Amino acid sequence: MPLFHAAWLYYLSNPALVINGLALFYAVAGSWLVFAGQWRSGRGTAQLTAGVSTGLDDDSAALNNRVSRMFGRIGLGCLALAMLLSLLSTLA
């Protein structure tokens, strides 16, 4: 039996489990993005407080903050999607 055919039959017999697996994937990816965004912004703040010269001008620092906020927003979106998928799996 081909692999994709077996996977499709498994999906048809256990849709809630497959949807929960997808929700788990989005939750892990989202939590990693939130963590990475916090780590990026915390690293920049720690360097500024310690007085370490980062060699970045104001534009680069602003870009770094924008990227950190983008990480957080996409991460929270992934976490919200994971919650939605998890709730939908209870209906399946």
Phi and psi restraints in degrees (range 20) as a CNS / XPLOR table:
assign (resid 1 and name C) (resid 2 and name N)
       (resid 2 and name CA) (resid 2 and name C) 1.0 -62.1 20.0 2
assign (resid 2 and name N) (resid 2 and name CA)
       (resid 2 and name C) (resid 3 and name N) 1.0 153.1 20.0 2
assign (resid 2 and name C) (resid 3 and name N)
       (resid 3 and name CA) (resid 3 and name C) 1.0 -61.6 20.0 2
assign (resid 3 and name N) (resid 3 and name CA)
       (resid 3 and name C) (resid 4 and name N) 1.0 -45.9 20.0 2
assign (resid 3 and name C) (resid 4 and name N)
       (resid 4 and name CA) (resid 4 and name C) 1.0 -68.0 20.0 2
assign (resid 4 and name N) (resid 4 and name CA)
       (resid 4 and name C) (resid 5 and name N) 1.0 -32.6 20.0 2
assign (resid 4 and name C) (resid 5 and name N)
       (resid 5 and name CA) (resid 5 and name C) 1.0 -66.7 20.0 2
assign (resid 5 and name N) (resid 5 and name CA)
       (resid 5 and name C) (resid 6 and name N) 1.0 -41.9 20.0 2
assign (resid 5 and name C) (resid 6 and name N)
       (resid 6 and name CA) (resid 6 and name C) 1.0 -65.0 20.0 2
assign (resid 6 and name N) (resid 6 and name CA)
       (resid 6 and name C) (resid 7 and name N) 1.0 -40.1 20.0 2
assign (resid 6 and name C) (resid 7 and name N)
       (resid 7 and name CA) (resid 7 and name C) 1.0 -65.2 20.0 2
assign (resid 7 and name N) (resid 7 and name CA)
       (resid 7 and name C) (resid 8 and name N) 1.0 -39.2 20.0 2
assign (resid 7 and name C) (resid 8 and name N)
       (resid 8 and name CA) (resid 8 and name C) 1.0 -65.5 20.0 2
assign (resid 8 and name N) (resid 8 and name CA)
       (resid 8 and name C) (resid 9 and name N) 1.0 -41.5 20.0 2
assign (resid 8 and name C) (resid 9 and name N)
       (resid 9 and name CA) (resid 9 and name C) 1.0 -64.8 20.0 2
assign (resid 9 and name N) (resid 9 and name CA)
       (resid 9 and name C) (resid 10 and name N) 1.0 -37.5 20.0 2
assign (resid 9 and name C) (resid 10 and name N)
       (resid 10 and name CA) (resid 10 and name C) 1.0 -65.6 20.0 2
assign (resid 10 and name N) (resid 10 and name CA)
       (resid 10 and name C) (resid 11 and name N) 1.0 -40.6 20.0 2
assign (resid 10 and name C) (resid 11 and name N)
       (resid 11 and name CA) (resid 11 and name C) 1.0 -63.2 20.0 2
assign (resid 11 and name N) (resid 11 and name CA)
       (resid 11 and name C) (resid 12 and name N) 1.0 -41.9 20.0 2
assign (resid 11 and name C) (resid 12 and name N)
       (resid 12 and name CA) (resid 12 and name C) 1.0 -66.1 20.0 2
assign (resid 12 and name N) (resid 12 and name CA)
       (resid 12 and name C) (resid 13 and name N) 1.0 -30.3 20.0 2
assign (resid 12 and name C) (resid 13 and name N)
       (resid 13 and name CA) (resid 13 and name C) 1.0 -88.0 20.0 2
assign (resid 13 and name N) (resid 13 and name CA)
       (resid 13 and name C) (resid 14 and name N) 1.0 -23.1 20.0 2
assign (resid 13 and name C) (resid 14 and name N)
       (resid 14 and name CA) (resid 14 and name C) 1.0 -135.5 20.0 2
assign (resid 14 and name N) (resid 14 and name CA)
       (resid 14 and name C) (resid 15 and name N) 1.0 66.5 20.0 2
assign (resid 14 and name C) (resid 15 and name N)
       (resid 15 and name CA) (resid 15 and name C) 1.0 -67.4 20.0 2
assign (resid 15 and name N) (resid 15 and name CA)
       (resid 15 and name C) (resid 16 and name N) 1.0 -33.8 20.0 2
assign (resid 15 and name C) (resid 16 and name N)
       (resid 16 and name CA) (resid 16 and name C) 1.0 -66.2 20.0 2
assign (resid 16 and name N) (resid 16 and name CA)
       (resid 16 and name C) (resid 17 and name N) 1.0 -38.4 20.0 2
assign (resid 16 and name C) (resid 17 and name N)
       (resid 17 and name CA) (resid 17 and name C) 1.0 -67.2 20.0 2
assign (resid 17 and name N) (resid 17 and name CA)
       (resid 17 and name C) (resid 18 and name N) 1.0 -39.4 20.0 2
assign (resid 17 and name C) (resid 18 and name N)
       (resid 18 and name CA) (resid 18 and name C) 1.0 -68.2 20.0 2
assign (resid 18 and name N) (resid 18 and name CA)
       (resid 18 and name C) (resid 19 and name N) 1.0 -41.2 20.0 2
assign (resid 18 and name C) (resid 19 and name N)
       (resid 19 and name CA) (resid 19 and name C) 1.0 -66.1 20.0 2
assign (resid 19 and name N) (resid 19 and name CA)
       (resid 19 and name C) (resid 20 and name N) 1.0 -37.5 20.0 2
assign (resid 19 and name C) (resid 20 and name N)
       (resid 20 and name CA) (resid 20 and name C) 1.0 -66.5 20.0 2
assign (resid 20 and name N) (resid 20 and name CA)
       (resid 20 and name C) (resid 21 and name N) 1.0 -34.9 20.0 2
assign (resid 20 and name C) (resid 21 and name N)
       (resid 21 and name CA) (resid 21 and name C) 1.0 -63.9 20.0 2
assign (resid 21 and name N) (resid 21 and name CA)
       (resid 21 and name C) (resid 22 and name N) 1.0 -41.2 20.0 2
assign (resid 21 and name C) (resid 22 and name N)
       (resid 22 and name CA) (resid 22 and name C) 1.0 -65.5 20.0 2
assign (resid 22 and name N) (resid 22 and name CA)
       (resid 22 and name C) (resid 23 and name N) 1.0 -39.3 20.0 2
assign (resid 22 and name C) (resid 23 and name N)
       (resid 23 and name CA) (resid 23 and name C) 1.0 -63.4 20.0 2
assign (resid 23 and name N) (resid 23 and name CA)
       (resid 23 and name C) (resid 24 and name N) 1.0 -38.7 20.0 2
assign (resid 23 and name C) (resid 24 and name N)
       (resid 24 and name CA) (resid 24 and name C) 1.0 -64.5 20.0 2
assign (resid 24 and name N) (resid 24 and name CA)
       (resid 24 and name C) (resid 25 and name N) 1.0 -40.0 20.0 2
assign (resid 24 and name C) (resid 25 and name N)
       (resid 25 and name CA) (resid 25 and name C) 1.0 -60.2 20.0 2
assign (resid 25 and name N) (resid 25 and name CA)
       (resid 25 and name C) (resid 26 and name N) 1.0 -47.4 20.0 2
assign (resid 25 and name C) (resid 26 and name N)
       (resid 26 and name CA) (resid 26 and name C) 1.0 -66.0 20.0 2
assign (resid 26 and name N) (resid 26 and name CA)
       (resid 26 and name C) (resid 27 and name N) 1.0 -34.9 20.0 2
assign (resid 26 and name C) (resid 27 and name N)
       (resid 27 and name CA) (resid 27 and name C) 1.0 -67.0 20.0 2
assign (resid 27 and name N) (resid 27 and name CA)
       (resid 27 and name C) (resid 28 and name N) 1.0 -41.6 20.0 2
assign (resid 27 and name C) (resid 28 and name N)
       (resid 28 and name CA) (resid 28 and name C) 1.0 -66.9 20.0 2
assign (resid 28 and name N) (resid 28 and name CA)
       (resid 28 and name C) (resid 29 and name N) 1.0 -43.9 20.0 2
assign (resid 28 and name C) (resid 29 and name N)
       (resid 29 and name CA) (resid 29 and name C) 1.0 -63.9 20.0 2
assign (resid 29 and name N) (resid 29 and name CA)
       (resid 29 and name C) (resid 30 and name N) 1.0 -42.7 20.0 2
assign (resid 29 and name C) (resid 30 and name N)
       (resid 30 and name CA) (resid 30 and name C) 1.0 -66.3 20.0 2
assign (resid 30 and name N) (resid 30 and name CA)
       (resid 30 and name C) (resid 31 and name N) 1.0 -41.3 20.0 2
assign (resid 30 and name C) (resid 31 and name N)
       (resid 31 and name CA) (resid 31 and name C) 1.0 -68.6 20.0 2
assign (resid 31 and name N) (resid 31 and name CA)
       (resid 31 and name C) (resid 32 and name N) 1.0 -34.0 20.0 2
assign (resid 31 and name C) (resid 32 and name N)
       (resid 32 and name CA) (resid 32 and name C) 1.0 -65.1 20.0 2
assign (resid 32 and name N) (resid 32 and name CA)
       (resid 32 and name C) (resid 33 and name N) 1.0 -40.7 20.0 2
assign (resid 32 and name C) (resid 33 and name N)
       (resid 33 and name CA) (resid 33 and name C) 1.0 -66.0 20.0 2
assign (resid 33 and name N) (resid 33 and name CA)
       (resid 33 and name C) (resid 34 and name N) 1.0 -41.1 20.0 2
assign (resid 33 and name C) (resid 34 and name N)
       (resid 34 and name CA) (resid 34 and name C) 1.0 -63.3 20.0 2
assign (resid 34 and name N) (resid 34 and name CA)
       (resid 34 and name C) (resid 35 and name N) 1.0 -44.2 20.0 2
assign (resid 34 and name C) (resid 35 and name N)
       (resid 35 and name CA) (resid 35 and name C) 1.0 -62.6 20.0 2
assign (resid 35 and name N) (resid 35 and name CA)
       (resid 35 and name C) (resid 36 and name N) 1.0 -44.1 20.0 2
assign (resid 35 and name C) (resid 36 and name N)
       (resid 36 and name CA) (resid 36 and name C) 1.0 -64.6 20.0 2
assign (resid 36 and name N) (resid 36 and name CA)
       (resid 36 and name C) (resid 37 and name N) 1.0 -38.1 20.0 2
assign (resid 36 and name C) (resid 37 and name N)
       (resid 37 and name CA) (resid 37 and name C) 1.0 -65.6 20.0 2
assign (resid 37 and name N) (resid 37 and name CA)
       (resid 37 and name C) (resid 38 and name N) 1.0 -41.1 20.0 2
assign (resid 37 and name C) (resid 38 and name N)
       (resid 38 and name CA) (resid 38 and name C) 1.0 -66.8 20.0 2
assign (resid 38 and name N) (resid 38 and name CA)
       (resid 38 and name C) (resid 39 and name N) 1.0 -38.7 20.0 2
assign (resid 38 and name C) (resid 39 and name N)
       (resid 39 and name CA) (resid 39 and name C) 1.0 -66.2 20.0 2
assign (resid 39 and name N) (resid 39 and name CA)
       (resid 39 and name C) (resid 40 and name N) 1.0 -40.9 20.0 2
assign (resid 39 and name C) (resid 40 and name N)
       (resid 40 and name CA) (resid 40 and name C) 1.0 -64.1 20.0 2
assign (resid 40 and name N) (resid 40 and name CA)
       (resid 40 and name C) (resid 41 and name N) 1.0 -45.3 20.0 2
assign (resid 40 and name C) (resid 41 and name N)
       (resid 41 and name CA) (resid 41 and name C) 1.0 -72.3 20.0 2
assign (resid 41 and name N) (resid 41 and name CA)
       (resid 41 and name C) (resid 42 and name N) 1.0 -34.2 20.0 2
assign (resid 41 and name C) (resid 42 and name N)
       (resid 42 and name CA) (resid 42 and name C) 1.0 -69.0 20.0 2
assign (resid 42 and name N) (resid 42 and name CA)
       (resid 42 and name C) (resid 43 and name N) 1.0 -35.2 20.0 2
assign (resid 42 and name C) (resid 43 and name N)
       (resid 43 and name CA) (resid 43 and name C) 1.0 -66.3 20.0 2
assign (resid 43 and name N) (resid 43 and name CA)
       (resid 43 and name C) (resid 44 and name N) 1.0 -41.0 20.0 2
assign (resid 43 and name C) (resid 44 and name N)
       (resid 44 and name CA) (resid 44 and name C) 1.0 -67.0 20.0 2
assign (resid 44 and name N) (resid 44 and name CA)
       (resid 44 and name C) (resid 45 and name N) 1.0 -39.5 20.0 2
assign (resid 44 and name C) (resid 45 and name N)
       (resid 45 and name CA) (resid 45 and name C) 1.0 -66.8 20.0 2
assign (resid 45 and name N) (resid 45 and name CA)
       (resid 45 and name C) (resid 46 and name N) 1.0 -40.0 20.0 2
assign (resid 45 and name C) (resid 46 and name N)
       (resid 46 and name CA) (resid 46 and name C) 1.0 -65.5 20.0 2
assign (resid 46 and name N) (resid 46 and name CA)
       (resid 46 and name C) (resid 47 and name N) 1.0 -36.7 20.0 2
assign (resid 46 and name C) (resid 47 and name N)
       (resid 47 and name CA) (resid 47 and name C) 1.0 -69.2 20.0 2
assign (resid 47 and name N) (resid 47 and name CA)
       (resid 47 and name C) (resid 48 and name N) 1.0 -36.9 20.0 2
assign (resid 47 and name C) (resid 48 and name N)
       (resid 48 and name CA) (resid 48 and name C) 1.0 -68.1 20.0 2
assign (resid 48 and name N) (resid 48 and name CA)
       (resid 48 and name C) (resid 49 and name N) 1.0 -39.1 20.0 2
assign (resid 48 and name C) (resid 49 and name N)
       (resid 49 and name CA) (resid 49 and name C) 1.0 -70.1 20.0 2
assign (resid 49 and name N) (resid 49 and name CA)
       (resid 49 and name C) (resid 50 and name N) 1.0 -34.9 20.0 2
assign (resid 49 and name C) (resid 50 and name N)
       (resid 50 and name CA) (resid 50 and name C) 1.0 -77.9 20.0 2
assign (resid 50 and name N) (resid 50 and name CA)
       (resid 50 and name C) (resid 51 and name N) 1.0 -11.1 20.0 2
assign (resid 50 and name C) (resid 51 and name N)
       (resid 51 and name CA) (resid 51 and name C) 1.0 82.4 20.0 2
assign (resid 51 and name N) (resid 51 and name CA)
       (resid 51 and name C) (resid 52 and name N) 1.0 15.7 20.0 2
assign (resid 51 and name C) (resid 52 and name N)
       (resid 52 and name CA) (resid 52 and name C) 1.0 -77.9 20.0 2
assign (resid 52 and name N) (resid 52 and name CA)
       (resid 52 and name C) (resid 53 and name N) 1.0 131.5 20.0 2
assign (resid 52 and name C) (resid 53 and name N)
       (resid 53 and name CA) (resid 53 and name C) 1.0 -77.9 20.0 2
assign (resid 53 and name N) (resid 53 and name CA)
       (resid 53 and name C) (resid 54 and name N) 1.0 118.5 20.0 2
assign (resid 53 and name C) (resid 54 and name N)
       (resid 54 and name CA) (resid 54 and name C) 1.0 -85.6 20.0 2
assign (resid 54 and name N) (resid 54 and name CA)
       (resid 54 and name C) (resid 55 and name N) 1.0 -16.7 20.0 2
assign (resid 54 and name C) (resid 55 and name N)
       (resid 55 and name CA) (resid 55 and name C) 1.0 77.9 20.0 2
assign (resid 55 and name N) (resid 55 and name CA)
       (resid 55 and name C) (resid 56 and name N) 1.0 10.2 20.0 2
assign (resid 55 and name C) (resid 56 and name N)
       (resid 56 and name CA) (resid 56 and name C) 1.0 -100.8 20.0 2
assign (resid 56 and name N) (resid 56 and name CA)
       (resid 56 and name C) (resid 57 and name N) 1.0 138.0 20.0 2
assign (resid 56 and name C) (resid 57 and name N)
       (resid 57 and name CA) (resid 57 and name C) 1.0 -85.1 20.0 2
assign (resid 57 and name N) (resid 57 and name CA)
       (resid 57 and name C) (resid 58 and name N) 1.0 -177.0 20.0 2
assign (resid 57 and name C) (resid 58 and name N)
       (resid 58 and name CA) (resid 58 and name C) 1.0 -64.0 20.0 2
assign (resid 58 and name N) (resid 58 and name CA)
       (resid 58 and name C) (resid 59 and name N) 1.0 -35.3 20.0 2
assign (resid 58 and name C) (resid 59 and name N)
       (resid 59 and name CA) (resid 59 and name C) 1.0 -66.7 20.0 2
assign (resid 59 and name N) (resid 59 and name CA)
       (resid 59 and name C) (resid 60 and name N) 1.0 -40.8 20.0 2
assign (resid 59 and name C) (resid 60 and name N)
       (resid 60 and name CA) (resid 60 and name C) 1.0 -67.9 20.0 2
assign (resid 60 and name N) (resid 60 and name CA)
       (resid 60 and name C) (resid 61 and name N) 1.0 -38.6 20.0 2
assign (resid 60 and name C) (resid 61 and name N)
       (resid 61 and name CA) (resid 61 and name C) 1.0 -65.9 20.0 2
assign (resid 61 and name N) (resid 61 and name CA)
       (resid 61 and name C) (resid 62 and name N) 1.0 -39.4 20.0 2
assign (resid 61 and name C) (resid 62 and name N)
       (resid 62 and name CA) (resid 62 and name C) 1.0 -65.8 20.0 2
assign (resid 62 and name N) (resid 62 and name CA)
       (resid 62 and name C) (resid 63 and name N) 1.0 -39.4 20.0 2
assign (resid 62 and name C) (resid 63 and name N)
       (resid 63 and name CA) (resid 63 and name C) 1.0 -65.0 20.0 2
assign (resid 63 and name N) (resid 63 and name CA)
       (resid 63 and name C) (resid 64 and name N) 1.0 -39.8 20.0 2
assign (resid 63 and name C) (resid 64 and name N)
       (resid 64 and name CA) (resid 64 and name C) 1.0 -61.7 20.0 2
assign (resid 64 and name N) (resid 64 and name CA)
       (resid 64 and name C) (resid 65 and name N) 1.0 -41.8 20.0 2
assign (resid 64 and name C) (resid 65 and name N)
       (resid 65 and name CA) (resid 65 and name C) 1.0 -66.5 20.0 2
assign (resid 65 and name N) (resid 65 and name CA)
       (resid 65 and name C) (resid 66 and name N) 1.0 -38.6 20.0 2
assign (resid 65 and name C) (resid 66 and name N)
       (resid 66 and name CA) (resid 66 and name C) 1.0 -64.8 20.0 2
assign (resid 66 and name N) (resid 66 and name CA)
       (resid 66 and name C) (resid 67 and name N) 1.0 -41.0 20.0 2
assign (resid 66 and name C) (resid 67 and name N)
       (resid 67 and name CA) (resid 67 and name C) 1.0 -65.9 20.0 2
assign (resid 67 and name N) (resid 67 and name CA)
       (resid 67 and name C) (resid 68 and name N) 1.0 -40.5 20.0 2
assign (resid 67 and name C) (resid 68 and name N)
       (resid 68 and name CA) (resid 68 and name C) 1.0 -62.9 20.0 2
assign (resid 68 and name N) (resid 68 and name CA)
       (resid 68 and name C) (resid 69 and name N) 1.0 -41.4 20.0 2
assign (resid 68 and name C) (resid 69 and name N)
       (resid 69 and name CA) (resid 69 and name C) 1.0 -66.5 20.0 2
assign (resid 69 and name N) (resid 69 and name CA)
       (resid 69 and name C) (resid 70 and name N) 1.0 -37.3 20.0 2
assign (resid 69 and name C) (resid 70 and name N)
       (resid 70 and name CA) (resid 70 and name C) 1.0 -64.3 20.0 2
assign (resid 70 and name N) (resid 70 and name CA)
       (resid 70 and name C) (resid 71 and name N) 1.0 -41.5 20.0 2
assign (resid 70 and name C) (resid 71 and name N)
       (resid 71 and name CA) (resid 71 and name C) 1.0 -56.7 20.0 2
assign (resid 71 and name N) (resid 71 and name CA)
       (resid 71 and name C) (resid 72 and name N) 1.0 -46.1 20.0 2
assign (resid 71 and name C) (resid 72 and name N)
       (resid 72 and name CA) (resid 72 and name C) 1.0 -64.9 20.0 2
assign (resid 72 and name N) (resid 72 and name CA)
       (resid 72 and name C) (resid 73 and name N) 1.0 -42.2 20.0 2
assign (resid 72 and name C) (resid 73 and name N)
       (resid 73 and name CA) (resid 73 and name C) 1.0 -66.6 20.0 2
assign (resid 73 and name N) (resid 73 and name CA)
       (resid 73 and name C) (resid 74 and name N) 1.0 -45.1 20.0 2
assign (resid 73 and name C) (resid 74 and name N)
       (resid 74 and name CA) (resid 74 and name C) 1.0 -66.4 20.0 2
assign (resid 74 and name N) (resid 74 and name CA)
       (resid 74 and name C) (resid 75 and name N) 1.0 -38.4 20.0 2
assign (resid 74 and name C) (resid 75 and name N)
       (resid 75 and name CA) (resid 75 and name C) 1.0 -62.2 20.0 2
assign (resid 75 and name N) (resid 75 and name CA)
       (resid 75 and name C) (resid 76 and name N) 1.0 -44.0 20.0 2
assign (resid 75 and name C) (resid 76 and name N)
       (resid 76 and name CA) (resid 76 and name C) 1.0 -67.1 20.0 2
assign (resid 76 and name N) (resid 76 and name CA)
       (resid 76 and name C) (resid 77 and name N) 1.0 -33.8 20.0 2
assign (resid 76 and name C) (resid 77 and name N)
       (resid 77 and name CA) (resid 77 and name C) 1.0 -64.2 20.0 2
assign (resid 77 and name N) (resid 77 and name CA)
       (resid 77 and name C) (resid 78 and name N) 1.0 -41.0 20.0 2
assign (resid 77 and name C) (resid 78 and name N)
       (resid 78 and name CA) (resid 78 and name C) 1.0 -64.8 20.0 2
assign (resid 78 and name N) (resid 78 and name CA)
       (resid 78 and name C) (resid 79 and name N) 1.0 -40.3 20.0 2
assign (resid 78 and name C) (resid 79 and name N)
       (resid 79 and name CA) (resid 79 and name C) 1.0 -65.8 20.0 2
assign (resid 79 and name N) (resid 79 and name CA)
       (resid 79 and name C) (resid 80 and name N) 1.0 -38.3 20.0 2
assign (resid 79 and name C) (resid 80 and name N)
       (resid 80 and name CA) (resid 80 and name C) 1.0 -65.8 20.0 2
assign (resid 80 and name N) (resid 80 and name CA)
       (resid 80 and name C) (resid 81 and name N) 1.0 -40.4 20.0 2
assign (resid 80 and name C) (resid 81 and name N)
       (resid 81 and name CA) (resid 81 and name C) 1.0 -64.6 20.0 2
assign (resid 81 and name N) (resid 81 and name CA)
       (resid 81 and name C) (resid 82 and name N) 1.0 -38.6 20.0 2
assign (resid 81 and name C) (resid 82 and name N)
       (resid 82 and name CA) (resid 82 and name C) 1.0 -63.0 20.0 2
assign (resid 82 and name N) (resid 82 and name CA)
       (resid 82 and name C) (resid 83 and name N) 1.0 -41.0 20.0 2
assign (resid 82 and name C) (resid 83 and name N)
       (resid 83 and name CA) (resid 83 and name C) 1.0 -64.9 20.0 2
assign (resid 83 and name N) (resid 83 and name CA)
       (resid 83 and name C) (resid 84 and name N) 1.0 -41.7 20.0 2
assign (resid 83 and name C) (resid 84 and name N)
       (resid 84 and name CA) (resid 84 and name C) 1.0 -63.3 20.0 2
assign (resid 84 and name N) (resid 84 and name CA)
       (resid 84 and name C) (resid 85 and name N) 1.0 -44.4 20.0 2
assign (resid 84 and name C) (resid 85 and name N)
       (resid 85 and name CA) (resid 85 and name C) 1.0 -63.5 20.0 2
assign (resid 85 and name N) (resid 85 and name CA)
       (resid 85 and name C) (resid 86 and name N) 1.0 -38.8 20.0 2
assign (resid 85 and name C) (resid 86 and name N)
       (resid 86 and name CA) (resid 86 and name C) 1.0 -64.9 20.0 2
assign (resid 86 and name N) (resid 86 and name CA)
       (resid 86 and name C) (resid 87 and name N) 1.0 -40.1 20.0 2
assign (resid 86 and name C) (resid 87 and name N)
       (resid 87 and name CA) (resid 87 and name C) 1.0 -68.1 20.0 2
assign (resid 87 and name N) (resid 87 and name CA)
       (resid 87 and name C) (resid 88 and name N) 1.0 -37.2 20.0 2
assign (resid 87 and name C) (resid 88 and name N)
       (resid 88 and name CA) (resid 88 and name C) 1.0 -67.6 20.0 2
assign (resid 88 and name N) (resid 88 and name CA)
       (resid 88 and name C) (resid 89 and name N) 1.0 -29.1 20.0 2
assign (resid 88 and name C) (resid 89 and name N)
       (resid 89 and name CA) (resid 89 and name C) 1.0 -69.2 20.0 2
assign (resid 89 and name N) (resid 89 and name CA)
       (resid 89 and name C) (resid 90 and name N) 1.0 -22.6 20.0 2
assign (resid 89 and name C) (resid 90 and name N)
       (resid 90 and name CA) (resid 90 and name C) 1.0 -73.3 20.0 2
assign (resid 90 and name N) (resid 90 and name CA)
       (resid 90 and name C) (resid 91 and name N) 1.0 -22.2 20.0 2
assign (resid 90 and name C) (resid 91 and name N)
       (resid 91 and name CA) (resid 91 and name C) 1.0 -83.1 20.0 2
assign (resid 91 and name N) (resid 91 and name CA)
       (resid 91 and name C) (resid 92 and name N) 1.0 -23.7 20.0 2
